[in-house]
Amino acid sequence: MVQDLQILFTAEGLKRFRKELSLTNNEFATTSGISEVTISKLQNGRIKFSSYIKKALQAVFLKEKYSGYFPEKYDELIGLQLKSLNQKSKVEVYEVINKMLSNHNNTIAYK
């Protein structure tokens, strides 16, 4: 499993992560809230990872990595509903995740 977010933010890292989850581009797009076209372009190195894309990928990464700590709440917050959230709501979700992670001595930071 991809263990480092910086690796995830590369074309090969993203492709490897998606395949480790056994998801098609379409399924990964639905899960992450990033369009299938954008997923494809990222995996082929045709576009750069914006801060918005990094945040969405971090949410998927954290769901996989920390789901054992709080599975039902995390799925409610992130799950497939992420796609339907507006930008302000996504930031609020990120803040909630950090609060939840801080209870386990973990935090994430967006650059």
trRosetta pair geometry for C-beta under 8 A, 3 or more apart (Angstrom, degrees):
i j d omega theta_ij theta_ji phi_ij phi_ji
1 17 7.9 58 -164 -123 64 71
1 20 5.6 135 -113 172 62 151
1 64 7.2 -167 -160 143 132 130
2 7 5.6 -157 -156 96 104 118
2 8 5.3 111 148 -75 145 88
2 13 5.8 99 -127 -167 137 89
2 16 6.0 123 -63 101 111 108
2 17 4.4 -42 5 -85 142 96
2 20 6.6 -168 -8 17 86 154
2 61 7.4 -77 92 -124 111 107
3 7 7.6 45 57 36 56 136
4 7 4.4 82 77 4 99 106
4 8 7.0 -165 98 -10 53 84
5 8 5.1 -50 -150 32 42 119
5 9 6.5 36 154 -18 69 103
5 54 7.8 71 173 -164 114 96
5 57 7.8 130 -150 114 89 108
5 58 6.2 17 -130 -102 129 90
5 61 6.3 119 -100 127 87 174
5 108 7.7 109 -53 -143 157 111
6 9 5.8 -57 -152 36 34 108
6 10 7.7 37 148 -25 58 100
7 10 6.0 -55 -166 19 42 113
7 13 4.0 171 152 -115 68 138
8 13 4.8 -138 -98 141 19 122
8 14 6.2 79 -175 -79 59 63
8 17 5.5 40 -123 -44 90 152
8 57 5.7 163 147 154 123 129
8 58 8.0 134 95 -79 150 56
8 61 6.0 -41 -99 -81 168 137
9 13 6.7 2 36 74 29 139
9 14 7.4 49 -113 -55 17 100
9 49 4.7 -125 -158 48 93 172
9 54 6.0 7 -102 -109 122 98
9 57 7.1 149 -82 83 73 155
10 13 4.1 85 54 9 89 110
10 14 6.7 -160 80 -10 42 84
11 14 6.2 -60 -152 34 23 108
11 15 6.5 18 155 -14 61 110
11 42 6.4 -176 -110 152 68 57
11 43 5.4 102 -163 -162 78 28
11 44 6.4 -122 -148 49 128 5
11 45 4.1 -47 -62 -62 151 82
12 15 5.7 -58 -147 39 32 111
12 16 6.1 32 155 -20 67 108
13 16 5.7 -55 -145 37 29 111
13 17 6.2 30 156 -20 65 107
14 17 5.8 -54 -146 36 29 112
14 18 6.3 29 156 -18 64 107
14 39 7.5 -164 156 -156 128 74
14 42 5.5 -26 79 128 170 115
14 43 5.5 -125 93 -88 114 75
14 57 7.2 -71 -114 -126 100 140
15 18 5.9 -55 -149 36 29 111
15 19 6.4 24 155 -14 64 110
15 43 4.5 99 -71 -143 99 108
16 19 5.8 -61 -148 41 29 108
16 20 6.2 34 153 -24 66 106
17 20 5.6 -53 -147 32 30 114
17 21 6.7 23 154 -12 62 106
17 57 8.0 74 98 -163 159 107
17 60 8.0 104 149 113 127 121
17 61 7.3 -44 -155 -93 143 90
18 21 5.9 -63 -157 40 30 108
18 23 5.4 -94 -170 68 77 99
18 25 7.2 25 179 -92 152 53
18 28 4.7 -24 -132 -85 110 154
18 39 7.4 99 -88 -171 152 122
18 43 7.5 -48 16 -88 144 130
19 22 7.1 35 -177 -80 40 36
19 23 7.8 -118 -85 45 22 62
21 28 7.1 115 77 -95 135 99
21 31 7.9 -127 148 65 153 171
21 60 8.0 -42 -73 169 161 116
21 64 6.9 -97 -94 -92 109 139
23 27 4.1 -136 -161 93 94 116
23 28 4.3 122 120 -58 131 84
23 31 6.6 -63 -135 4 159 141
24 27 4.7 94 47 9 77 101
24 28 6.9 -144 89 -3 38 88
25 28 5.8 -59 -145 41 29 110
25 29 6.2 36 153 -26 64 106
25 36 5.1 91 136 -152 101 91
25 39 5.0 163 -158 101 93 133
25 40 5.8 31 -149 -65 151 86
25 43 7.7 -102 -105 1 112 148
26 29 5.6 -52 -149 31 29 115
26 30 6.7 29 153 -17 62 103
26 36 5.2 -3 -97 -102 57 134
27 30 5.7 -52 -152 34 34 112
27 31 6.3 30 152 -16 66 108
28 31 5.6 -55 -144 40 33 112
28 32 5.9 13 163 -5 69 116
28 34 7.9 -25 131 61 84 102
28 39 5.8 127 96 -135 115 154
28 60 7.8 44 -158 -140 81 161
29 32 6.4 -67 -135 47 22 97
29 33 7.9 -152 175 30 53 4
29 34 5.8 -106 -133 83 66 63
29 35 5.8 7 -151 -177 122 20
29 36 4.0 -65 -49 -69 159 67
29 38 7.7 123 -118 53 104 89
29 39 5.3 -112 -75 -16 90 138
30 80 6.2 -9 152 -138 94 100
30 83 6.4 -54 -159 -45 48 148
31 60 5.9 81 132 -113 108 118
31 80 6.4 -65 -109 -99 50 70
31 82 7.6 35 165 43 40 125
32 39 7.5 125 52 -84 141 116
32 56 4.9 83 175 153 90 109
32 57 6.3 9 -142 -85 128 53
32 59 7.3 138 -138 70 66 104
32 60 5.0 -39 -95 -47 88 136
32 82 7.0 -65 -176 95 22 138
32 83 7.8 73 89 -73 35 88
33 56 5.2 -130 64 -138 102 127
33 82 4.4 -107 -38 119 128 96
33 83 3.9 -171 -107 -92 78 57
33 84 8.0 -115 -114 -4 110 37
33 85 7.4 -38 -118 41 153 90
33 90 7.8 -163 103 -101 167 130
34 38 5.1 -110 170 87 96 127
34 39 5.7 120 109 -60 112 86
34 42 7.9 0 155 -8 146 144
34 53 5.9 64 -108 -127 133 84
34 56 5.3 142 -46 111 102 153
34 57 7.6 8 -24 -58 143 80
35 38 4.4 93 61 7 86 103
35 39 7.0 -145 98 -7 46 84
36 39 5.5 -48 -148 32 35 115
36 40 6.4 36 153 -19 65 104
37 40 5.8 -55 -153 36 30 112
37 41 6.4 28 152 -16 65 107
38 41 5.6 -55 -145 39 33 110
38 42 6.2 36 155 -21 66 105
38 47 7.1 -64 -147 59 73 147
38 53 7.1 -144 159 -105 129 123
39 42 5.8 -57 -150 35 28 111
39 43 6.3 23 156 -16 64 110
40 43 5.9 -59 -147 39 28 109
40 44 6.3 11 159 -5 64 113
41 44 6.0 -67 -144 48 28 101
41 46 4.3 -87 -160 66 83 111
41 47 4.5 36 138 9 121 109
42 45 7.7 37 179 -69 29 27
42 46 7.7 -80 -56 47 20 73
42 47 6.1 -53 -77 66 60 92
42 49 6.5 70 -135 -82 116 80
42 53 7.0 176 -90 -175 142 148
49 53 5.0 -131 -158 90 68 125
49 54 5.4 86 155 -62 111 88
49 57 7.6 -41 -151 6 122 146
50 53 4.7 97 52 8 76 101
50 54 7.0 -135 96 -5 40 87
51 54 5.5 -51 -146 36 34 115
51 55 6.4 38 153 -22 65 103
51 110 6.3 83 -162 172 99 120
51 111 7.7 -137 -114 84 99 50
52 55 5.8 -55 -153 33 30 111
52 56 6.6 26 152 -15 64 105
52 87 7.5 -59 -120 -120 114 106
53 56 5.8 -55 -149 37 33 110
53 57 6.2 30 154 -16 67 108
54 57 5.8 -58 -145 41 30 109
54 58 6.2 35 154 -24 65 106
54 110 6.5 132 108 -140 119 97
54 111 7.8 -59 132 47 164 76
55 58 5.6 -52 -146 33 30 114
55 59 6.7 35 153 -24 62 101
55 90 6.6 92 133 151 132 121
55 94 6.3 -52 -158 -82 111 137
55 110 5.9 -3 -83 -105 91 139
56 59 5.7 -50 -156 27 33 114
56 60 7.0 29 149 -13 64 102
56 82 6.9 130 -138 155 87 133
56 90 7.6 -37 -81 -156 77 139
57 60 5.7 -52 -152 37 38 109
57 61 6.1 41 149 -21 69 107
58 61 5.4 -53 -143 39 33 116
58 62 6.0 32 158 -18 68 107
58 94 7.9 49 93 -120 125 105
58 108 6.0 138 -176 170 133 153
58 110 7.3 -120 -4 -87 162 92
59 62 6.0 -55 -144 38 26 108
59 63 6.4 34 153 -26 61 105
59 78 5.1 178 176 -137 105 119
59 82 6.0 140 125 -119 153 150
59 90 7.9 -85 -55 -158 148 96
59 93 7.2 28 -116 121 129 125
59 94 7.3 -89 -78 -87 101 80
59 97 7.3 -142 -117 -56 76 163
60 63 5.6 -52 -151 30 31 116
60 64 6.7 25 153 -13 63 105
60 78 7.6 171 -81 169 42 128
61 64 6.1 -64 -159 38 29 106
61 65 6.0 14 154 -11 68 116
62 65 5.6 -59 -133 45 33 105
62 66 5.4 -17 -177 23 73 114
62 74 7.8 -139 126 -154 93 126
62 78 7.5 -171 82 -81 101 162
62 97 6.1 61 131 -170 159 137
62 101 7.5 -72 -151 -72 127 130
62 108 6.8 -83 -76 -37 131 150
63 66 7.3 -66 -115 54 11 77
63 67 5.7 39 174 -67 55 104
63 74 6.0 158 -123 155 73 118
63 75 7.5 93 -147 -88 111 58
63 78 5.0 -143 -79 99 120 151
63 79 7.6 146 -130 -67 143 41
64 67 6.5 -25 -129 -14 14 115
66 69 4.9 -29 180 18 86 119
66 70 7.3 5 143 32 97 83
66 74 6.9 176 101 -102 93 157
66 100 8.0 128 141 119 142 113
66 101 6.7 -63 -122 -99 167 94
66 104 7.4 168 -140 53 121 159
66 106 7.4 -158 -92 78 136 154
67 70 7.7 -103 -157 66 35 49
67 71 4.9 52 172 -104 81 80
67 74 5.7 -145 -118 80 65 149
67 75 7.4 56 -138 -53 106 89
68 71 6.6 11 -102 -54 20 101
69 74 7.7 86 71 -38 84 136
69 100 7.4 133 115 158 127 105
69 104 5.8 -58 -129 -59 149 151
70 73 4.7 -37 160 49 110 111
70 74 5.1 119 97 -30 87 100
70 100 5.9 -91 25 -169 156 131
71 74 5.9 -65 -139 40 22 109
71 75 6.1 19 167 -17 64 109
72 75 6.1 -55 -147 36 27 108
72 76 6.6 29 154 -20 61 106
73 76 5.6 -56 -153 34 33 113
73 77 6.3 25 154 -15 67 109
73 100 7.3 -179 108 -112 132 145
74 77 5.8 -60 -148 40 32 107
74 78 5.8 -13 171 17 71 113
74 79 7.9 127 126 -39 59 80
74 97 7.7 72 -124 -113 89 92
74 100 7.4 172 -81 134 91 166
75 78 6.7 -69 -123 56 23 81
75 79 4.5 59 -175 -63 63 113
76 79 6.6 21 -78 -1 9 127
76 81 7.8 4 180 18 41 139
77 81 7.9 -128 160 64 17 121
77 93 5.4 147 176 -145 101 102
77 96 6.1 -144 -136 96 146 137
77 97 7.0 170 127 -67 149 88
78 81 7.6 150 137 55 15 85
78 82 5.5 5 -167 -58 56 117
78 93 6.7 129 -83 176 68 133
78 97 7.6 57 -60 -80 116 125
79 82 6.9 172 77 -18 42 89
80 83 6.7 -25 175 10 61 109
81 84 5.5 -62 -167 40 62 109
81 85 6.7 71 140 -38 82 97
82 85 5.8 -51 -156 15 39 116
82 90 7.0 70 -158 -111 83 98
82 93 7.4 -155 -113 101 87 174
85 89 3.9 -131 -166 94 104 123
85 90 5.0 135 114 -59 127 77
85 93 6.7 -18 -154 -19 172 135
86 89 5.1 92 54 11 68 105
86 90 7.2 -129 100 -9 34 90
87 90 5.6 -54 -149 32 33 113
87 91 6.7 34 153 -19 65 102
88 91 5.8 -53 -155 33 33 111
88 92 6.6 34 147 -18 64 105
89 92 5.4 -52 -150 36 37 114
89 93 6.4 42 150 -22 67 100
90 93 5.5 -48 -149 32 35 114
90 94 6.5 40 149 -21 63 102
91 94 5.5 -49 -152 33 35 116
91 95 6.6 36 149 -20 64 102
92 95 5.6 -51 -152 33 35 113
92 96 6.6 36 150 -19 65 103
93 96 5.6 -54 -152 35 35 112
93 97 6.4 38 150 -22 66 103
94 97 5.7 -52 -150 33 32 113
94 98 6.6 33 153 -19 64 103
94 108 7.9 -100 -164 79 93 116
94 110 7.5 -11 -169 -28 149 128
95 98 5.7 -51 -150 34 33 112
95 99 6.7 35 151 -19 64 102
96 99 5.6 -53 -153 34 35 112
96 100 6.4 33 150 -18 66 105
97 100 5.6 -56 -150 38 33 111
97 101 6.1 29 154 -16 68 108
97 108 7.3 -12 116 29 116 121
98 101 5.6 -55 -141 41 31 109
98 102 6.1 39 156 -30 65 103
98 107 5.4 39 -149 -142 92 85
98 108 6.4 -119 -93 41 89 77
99 102 5.7 -49 -146 27 29 114
99 103 7.4 37 151 -23 57 96
100 103 6.1 -50 -169 21 36 113
100 104 7.7 9 144 3 62 104
101 104 5.7 -69 -161 47 47 100
101 106 4.2 -83 178 88 103 90
101 107 5.6 146 104 -93 121 40
101 108 6.8 62 55 -10 169 86
102 105 7.3 41 -163 -87 40 20
102 106 7.2 -123 -79 64 30 46
102 107 5.7 30 -80 -76 81 96
